[in-house]
């Protein structure tokens, strides 16, 4: 009987600890404040490979990898 009570207590504790701590989706504010600089690598030409979300600079234009191995210019840049 004590083992069953301990199991129930442990399950309740696990449920309490993991609730809202781990989820597939997290909501972040639209704007974030960084206390450090973001260093973006600079390339002479667009690389042939890239991971989604990777940010680079090519010939003064900021680009992001929008799909595997596809770099897209970010925003309107002159």
Residue pairs with C-beta under 8 A, 6 or more apart in sequence:
38 55
40 55
40 56
40 57
40 62
41 56
41 57
42 56
42 57
42 58
43 56
43 57
43 58
44 58
44 59
45 58
46 56
46 58
46 63
46 71
47 56
47 71
48 69
49 69
50 56
50 65
50 68
50 69
50 70
50 71
51 65
51 68
52 65
52 66
52 67
52 68
53 64
53 65
54 64
54 65
55 62
55 63
55 64
55 65
55 74
56 62
56 63
56 64
56 65
56 71
57 63
58 71
60 77
61 73
61 77
62 73
62 74
62 75
62 77
63 71
63 72
63 73
63 74
64 71
64 72
64 74
65 71
65 72
66 72
